[in-house]
Amino acid sequence: MIEVNLEELETFYKDQLEEIFSKEKKIIQKLLDDINKDLVSIKLSMNHFVEAGKERIDDKTMRSLKLFTERIRKETDDIKIPEKNITYDNLQDLLNSIKKLFTTINEIARKSLPKFKKEVQPEIKELNYITRKLGKKQQFLDKFIRKRYSEIREAEDLMKKFPKLFTLKENIENVKRDIETFEKEKVVLEKKANSLNSKLVELEKNRLFRELEKEQEKKFTLKIKIDDYLAFKKALKKMKVELERESFHVPNINLNYIQNFLKNPINTLTKESRDLPKFRALLVNLRHALEENKLNLKKDKKEKTIEQINQIFEEKYLLEDLEQYKQIEERIKQLKKKIQEQGLDKKIKELKNEISLNAVKLEHLENDLDKKNKDYLRYLSSLKKERETLQQAISNVMNEEVKINIMFSF
């Protein structure tokens, strides 16, 4: 097995191709040398045209001759003969350049030669002789490439895949650096989150917050209890609908009061005077409507609702609980006032806001980190696949197993 580093792969592979296809390369090199000699001869022949013209033609015709020679010399200079880097693509470029030279010679000769061809007959023959020789070598090179260069071309084409390995390697290195940076940033944000949460917990341990929490729990429990007393709300809702339809009439009934009560019963009751006159009047009207069967409720539902109403009149629990509810609300109000006076609510708000912003940053960072990790695995998988494919192809060319070593700069 031959092992070669990625950075040295191109040089190594070119050397191997030179050795494997040395016979073909020598033939091509000989052809290129001969073609180069013919190109030099064409440029020399242009000098012969100018020298001959100086002795035999007038100044005006001489300008046309010089234009003729300069055009041909320029096209000849533009032809690049491959030297060390001889490849199929370079040879095709050479063939195309020679074809272009012949086209230029024919075009300018057709326009310019009639002006001075009698005076430069020997030079025209010389140019024709050289271009015929060059044409034969061009044809031989073209035929040689088509018949005997296909295997070399396939081997050379593998080098076009080398840059992809470098690109994938660079992508992996860049993504890996990004991952390391994001992971460091994540540690910083997580430490900050822990610190902020600790500060919040410590702040919430304040006596005022603990008392406020207890009072809010009492308020919640008591609210559930009061709501249980007011289980007749469904019947009341039906009575409101029937009143709005004018199915029956109740004197001095306040539909707005009913609406407010159904929307927020406890809030409505706590705003009344202690004896709840509006509420009691409402219950009387509701009980009367039930007893007169004006709401068309089922018998068991109607009797149960009447029983609930009677219980409210007979017992004082609702009034006591409402009074207790108002006292709890007052204590909550006073506690919140003290918290505000000490600036604790502002500190809590600022801390929670900072915790929220930090959490958003951390979430975005984790999403970016997840994406980068997926990119890393994808690039790594692609690099592995590309390397294995290329190793096998190079091994086939060399008839020997080849391993490409890729070192990352993490």
Buried (B, 14 or more C-beta within 10 A) or exposed (E): EEEBEBEEBBEBBBEBBEEBBEEBBEBBBEBBEBBEBBBEBBBEBBEBBBEBBEEBBEEEBBEBBBEBBEBBBEBBEEBEEBEEEBBBEBBBBBBEBBEEBBEBBEEBBEEBBEBBEEBBEEBBEBBEEBBEBBBEBBEBBBEBBEEBBEEBBEBBEBBEBBEBBBBBBEBBBBBBEBBEEBBEBBEEBEEBBEEBEEBBEEEBEBEBBEBBEEBEEBBEEBBEEBEEBBEBEEBBBBBBEBBEEEEEEBEEBEEEBBEBBBEEBBEBBBEBEEEBEBBEBBBEBBBEBBEEEBBEBEEEEBEBBBEBBEEBEEEEEBBEBBEBBBEBBEBBEBBBEBBEEEEBBEBBEEBEEBBEEBEEBBEEBEEBBEEBBEBBEBBBEBBEEBBEEBBEBBBEBBEEEBEBEBEEEE
